[in-house]
Amino acid sequence: MVAGRRELLGFALAGLLAYAVDLGLFTCLRGPAGLGPLTAKALSFVAGCSVAYAGNALGTYRHVSRPRGLRPCAVFFAVNAAGAAVQLLCLAVSHYGLGLTSQRADTVSGAGVGMVLGTILRFWGTRTLVFRSGEEPAGRTGSWNGTSGGRVGSWTG
């Protein structure tokens, strides 16, 4: 239970730092740098994902052995892109599908509901696809009765 809380807290801290980098860089790129909104957001998204990956790899999931190279990073970016797509989908459904077009409705659907659903997807994907451990949890051997499977130890002999 404590390990699960630590994992969740570490994931949240890495995510908050990544969000701060994303928001800060987006603001700087849109304002003083004078970039367009899509270019600024694309660059700030990549920077935020990079910070989140580093925070999770060096912090939250440092104890998990993982393959080296670009694959884990690419999968992490894909998981984060899917989370961003969930946020956009929530906003699109609310704004265009349900006709809730006020600033408040857009904020609730995109930054509220979309953020929650996207974060759940990101947590699952990060834990399952990127930083998965290759071993079974302690005490688990692969079958419901604690054996290695097959007929060994079953009532049928």
ROVEX-914063 format. One record per residue (C-alpha): residue number from 1; residue in one letter; chain; x, y, z. Coordinates in nm, 4 decimals. Example, Ala and Ser with C-alpha at 12.3 -4.5 7.8 and 13.67 -1.06 7.14 Angstrom:
2
+-----+------+------+----------+----------+----------+
: pos : code : unit :     east :    north :       up :
+-----+------+------+----------+----------+----------+
:   1 :    A :    A :   1.2300 :  -0.4500 :   0.7800 :
:   2 :    S :    A :   1.3670 :  -0.1060 :   0.7140 :
+-----+------+------+----------+----------+----------+
REM end
This chain:
157
+-----+------+------+----------+----------+----------+
: pos : code : unit :     east :    north :       up :
+-----+------+------+----------+----------+----------+
:   1 :    M :    A :   0.0000 :   0.0000 :   0.0000 :
:   2 :    V :    A :   0.2811 :   0.2414 :   0.0855 :
:   3 :    A :    A :   0.4590 :   0.1595 :  -0.2404 :
:   4 :    G :    A :   0.1407 :   0.2421 :  -0.4344 :
:   5 :    R :    A :   0.1098 :   0.5780 :  -0.2612 :
:   6 :    R :    A :   0.4744 :   0.6573 :  -0.3305 :
:   7 :    E :    A :   0.4261 :   0.5690 :  -0.6951 :
:   8 :    L :    A :   0.1171 :   0.7880 :  -0.7214 :
:   9 :    L :    A :   0.2856 :   1.0769 :  -0.5379 :
:  10 :    G :    A :   0.5992 :   1.0505 :  -0.7526 :
:  11 :    F :    A :   0.3911 :   1.0394 :  -1.0696 :
:  12 :    A :    A :   0.1923 :   1.3427 :  -0.9537 :
:  13 :    L :    A :   0.5042 :   1.5426 :  -0.8649 :
:  14 :    A :    A :   0.6678 :   1.4655 :  -1.2000 :
:  15 :    G :    A :   0.3419 :   1.5621 :  -1.3717 :
:  16 :    L :    A :   0.3102 :   1.8905 :  -1.1816 :
:  17 :    L :    A :   0.6666 :   1.9873 :  -1.2679 :
:  18 :    A :    A :   0.6054 :   1.8953 :  -1.6322 :
:  19 :    Y :    A :   0.2832 :   2.0996 :  -1.6318 :
:  20 :    A :    A :   0.4702 :   2.4015 :  -1.4922 :
:  21 :    V :    A :   0.7369 :   2.3707 :  -1.7624 :
:  22 :    D :    A :   0.4709 :   2.3281 :  -2.0332 :
:  23 :    L :    A :   0.2704 :   2.6298 :  -1.9167 :
:  24 :    G :    A :   0.5727 :   2.8519 :  -1.8537 :
:  25 :    L :    A :   0.7367 :   2.7740 :  -2.1853 :
:  26 :    F :    A :   0.4090 :   2.8124 :  -2.3748 :
:  27 :    T :    A :   0.3570 :   3.1540 :  -2.2163 :
:  28 :    C :    A :   0.7112 :   3.2643 :  -2.3061 :
:  29 :    L :    A :   0.6916 :   3.1318 :  -2.6602 :
:  30 :    R :    A :   0.3536 :   3.2959 :  -2.7238 :
:  31 :    G :    A :   0.4480 :   3.6282 :  -2.5617 :
:  32 :    P :    A :   0.8064 :   3.7484 :  -2.5877 :
:  33 :    A :    A :   0.9145 :   3.4967 :  -2.8535 :
:  34 :    G :    A :   0.6116 :   3.5770 :  -3.0693 :
:  35 :    L :    A :   0.5478 :   3.2240 :  -3.1958 :
:  36 :    G :    A :   0.2070 :   3.1101 :  -3.3146 :
:  37 :    P :    A :  -0.0170 :   2.9170 :  -3.0739 :
:  38 :    L :    A :   0.0249 :   2.5743 :  -3.2351 :
:  39 :    T :    A :   0.4023 :   2.5985 :  -3.2691 :
:  40 :    A :    A :   0.4334 :   2.7277 :  -2.9129 :
:  41 :    K :    A :   0.2110 :   2.4507 :  -2.7781 :
:  42 :    A :    A :   0.3909 :   2.1785 :  -2.9738 :
:  43 :    L :    A :   0.7296 :   2.2915 :  -2.8397 :
:  44 :    S :    A :   0.6046 :   2.3333 :  -2.4830 :
:  45 :    F :    A :   0.4349 :   1.9902 :  -2.4987 :
:  46 :    V :    A :   0.7628 :   1.8239 :  -2.6042 :
:  47 :    A :    A :   0.9501 :   2.0050 :  -2.3259 :
:  48 :    G :    A :   0.6855 :   1.9084 :  -2.0681 :
:  49 :    C :    A :   0.6909 :   1.5436 :  -2.1803 :
:  50 :    S :    A :   1.0698 :   1.5419 :  -2.1567 :
:  51 :    V :    A :   1.0572 :   1.6713 :  -1.7999 :
:  52 :    A :    A :   0.7857 :   1.4190 :  -1.7075 :
:  53 :    Y :    A :   0.9858 :   1.1321 :  -1.8577 :
:  54 :    A :    A :   1.3014 :   1.2356 :  -1.6724 :
:  55 :    G :    A :   1.1092 :   1.2777 :  -1.3467 :
:  56 :    N :    A :   0.9483 :   0.9362 :  -1.3769 :
:  57 :    A :    A :   1.2610 :   0.7560 :  -1.5006 :
:  58 :    L :    A :   1.4953 :   0.9101 :  -1.2430 :
:  59 :    G :    A :   1.2455 :   0.9352 :  -0.9599 :
:  60 :    T :    A :   0.9183 :   0.7464 :  -0.9497 :
:  61 :    Y :    A :   1.0256 :   0.4370 :  -1.1449 :
:  62 :    R :    A :   1.4024 :   0.4422 :  -1.0820 :
:  63 :    H :    A :   1.3864 :   0.0949 :  -0.9245 :
:  64 :    V :    A :   1.2262 :  -0.0663 :  -1.2321 :
:  65 :    S :    A :   1.4638 :  -0.2161 :  -1.4840 :
:  66 :    R :    A :   1.3696 :  -0.1094 :  -1.8345 :
:  67 :    P :    A :   1.5105 :  -0.1410 :  -2.1818 :
:  68 :    R :    A :   1.7670 :   0.1183 :  -2.2868 :
:  69 :    G :    A :   1.7434 :   0.3326 :  -2.5940 :
:  70 :    L :    A :   1.4679 :   0.5383 :  -2.7501 :
:  71 :    R :    A :   1.1820 :   0.2853 :  -2.7273 :
:  72 :    P :    A :   1.0695 :   0.3646 :  -2.3686 :
:  73 :    C :    A :   1.0904 :   0.7368 :  -2.4389 :
:  74 :    A :    A :   0.8928 :   0.7014 :  -2.7637 :
:  75 :    V :    A :   0.6246 :   0.4942 :  -2.5887 :
:  76 :    F :    A :   0.6093 :   0.7536 :  -2.3097 :
:  77 :    F :    A :   0.5565 :   1.0329 :  -2.5629 :
:  78 :    A :    A :   0.2864 :   0.8262 :  -2.7367 :
:  79 :    V :    A :   0.1065 :   0.7672 :  -2.4057 :
:  80 :    N :    A :   0.1208 :   1.1402 :  -2.3308 :
:  81 :    A :    A :  -0.0054 :   1.2251 :  -2.6787 :
:  82 :    A :    A :  -0.2983 :   0.9869 :  -2.6183 :
:  83 :    G :    A :  -0.3679 :   1.1649 :  -2.2884 :
:  84 :    A :    A :  -0.3669 :   1.4998 :  -2.4690 :
:  85 :    A :    A :  -0.6036 :   1.3565 :  -2.7310 :
:  86 :    V :    A :  -0.8439 :   1.2528 :  -2.4525 :
:  87 :    Q :    A :  -0.8417 :   1.6100 :  -2.3234 :
:  88 :    L :    A :  -0.9113 :   1.7484 :  -2.6704 :
:  89 :    L :    A :  -1.1861 :   1.4921 :  -2.7254 :
:  90 :    C :    A :  -1.3601 :   1.5928 :  -2.4016 :
:  91 :    L :    A :  -1.3431 :   1.9568 :  -2.5072 :
:  92 :    A :    A :  -1.4696 :   1.8804 :  -2.8592 :
:  93 :    V :    A :  -1.7621 :   1.6698 :  -2.7340 :
:  94 :    S :    A :  -1.8650 :   1.9364 :  -2.4851 :
:  95 :    H :    A :  -1.8175 :   2.2360 :  -2.7136 :
:  96 :    Y :    A :  -1.9336 :   2.1029 :  -3.0493 :
:  97 :    G :    A :  -2.1379 :   1.7953 :  -2.9607 :
:  98 :    L :    A :  -2.3286 :   1.9217 :  -2.6567 :
:  99 :    G :    A :  -2.3246 :   2.2887 :  -2.7519 :
: 100 :    L :    A :  -2.1725 :   2.4015 :  -2.4199 :
: 101 :    T :    A :  -1.9718 :   2.6913 :  -2.5610 :
: 102 :    S :    A :  -1.9024 :   2.9199 :  -2.2651 :
: 103 :    Q :    A :  -1.5499 :   2.9775 :  -2.1334 :
: 104 :    R :    A :  -1.6480 :   2.7997 :  -1.8112 :
: 105 :    A :    A :  -1.7819 :   2.4947 :  -1.9958 :
: 106 :    D :    A :  -1.4649 :   2.4749 :  -2.2069 :
: 107 :    T :    A :  -1.2495 :   2.4963 :  -1.8949 :
: 108 :    V :    A :  -1.4493 :   2.2316 :  -1.7082 :
: 109 :    S :    A :  -1.4530 :   1.9902 :  -2.0018 :
: 110 :    G :    A :  -1.0954 :   2.0394 :  -2.1221 :
: 111 :    A :    A :  -0.8977 :   2.1280 :  -1.8113 :
: 112 :    G :    A :  -1.1263 :   1.9498 :  -1.5646 :
: 113 :    V :    A :  -1.2879 :   1.6323 :  -1.6944 :
: 114 :    G :    A :  -1.0388 :   1.5918 :  -1.9781 :
: 115 :    M :    A :  -0.7401 :   1.6407 :  -1.7496 :
: 116 :    V :    A :  -0.8684 :   1.3792 :  -1.5027 :
: 117 :    L :    A :  -0.9382 :   1.1205 :  -1.7740 :
: 118 :    G :    A :  -0.6139 :   1.1998 :  -1.9557 :
: 119 :    T :    A :  -0.4147 :   1.1680 :  -1.6329 :
: 120 :    I :    A :  -0.5704 :   0.8296 :  -1.5579 :
: 121 :    L :    A :  -0.4712 :   0.7140 :  -1.9068 :
: 122 :    R :    A :  -0.1197 :   0.8564 :  -1.8654 :
: 123 :    F :    A :  -0.0727 :   0.6869 :  -1.5267 :
: 124 :    W :    A :  -0.1927 :   0.3515 :  -1.6592 :
: 125 :    G :    A :   0.0174 :   0.3777 :  -1.9760 :
: 126 :    T :    A :   0.3294 :   0.4957 :  -1.7955 :
: 127 :    R :    A :   0.3054 :   0.2195 :  -1.5375 :
: 128 :    T :    A :   0.1992 :  -0.0571 :  -1.7762 :
: 129 :    L :    A :   0.3700 :   0.0188 :  -2.1062 :
: 130 :    V :    A :   0.6781 :   0.2251 :  -2.0211 :
: 131 :    F :    A :   0.8059 :   0.1388 :  -1.6726 :
: 132 :    R :    A :   0.6638 :  -0.2086 :  -1.6235 :
: 133 :    S :    A :   0.8613 :  -0.4499 :  -1.4161 :
: 134 :    G :    A :   0.9241 :  -0.7859 :  -1.5791 :
: 135 :    E :    A :   0.8555 :  -0.9871 :  -1.2662 :
: 136 :    E :    A :   0.5418 :  -1.1013 :  -1.0878 :
: 137 :    P :    A :   0.4590 :  -0.9354 :  -0.7554 :
: 138 :    A :    A :   0.5853 :  -1.1175 :  -0.4454 :
: 139 :    G :    A :   0.3871 :  -1.4307 :  -0.3708 :
: 140 :    R :    A :   0.2326 :  -1.4535 :  -0.7183 :
: 141 :    T :    A :   0.3269 :  -1.7533 :  -0.9251 :
: 142 :    G :    A :   0.0987 :  -1.7349 :  -1.2247 :
: 143 :    S :    A :  -0.2164 :  -1.9183 :  -1.1194 :
: 144 :    W :    A :  -0.5047 :  -1.8687 :  -0.8800 :
: 145 :    N :    A :  -0.3929 :  -2.1447 :  -0.6421 :
: 146 :    G :    A :  -0.0309 :  -2.0334 :  -0.6014 :
: 147 :    T :    A :   0.1245 :  -2.3011 :  -0.8203 :
: 148 :    S :    A :   0.3102 :  -2.2441 :  -1.1412 :
: 149 :    G :    A :   0.0065 :  -2.3504 :  -1.3413 :
: 150 :    G :    A :  -0.0839 :  -2.6763 :  -1.5048 :
: 151 :    R :    A :  -0.2282 :  -2.9646 :  -1.3041 :
: 152 :    V :    A :   0.0279 :  -2.9724 :  -1.0228 :
: 153 :    G :    A :  -0.1544 :  -2.9394 :  -0.6929 :
: 154 :    S :    A :  -0.5003 :  -2.9429 :  -0.8445 :
: 155 :    W :    A :  -0.7801 :  -3.1541 :  -0.7018 :
: 156 :    T :    A :  -0.7835 :  -3.3653 :  -1.0192 :
: 157 :    G :    A :  -0.4288 :  -3.4838 :  -0.9519 :
+-----+------+------+----------+----------+----------+
REM end
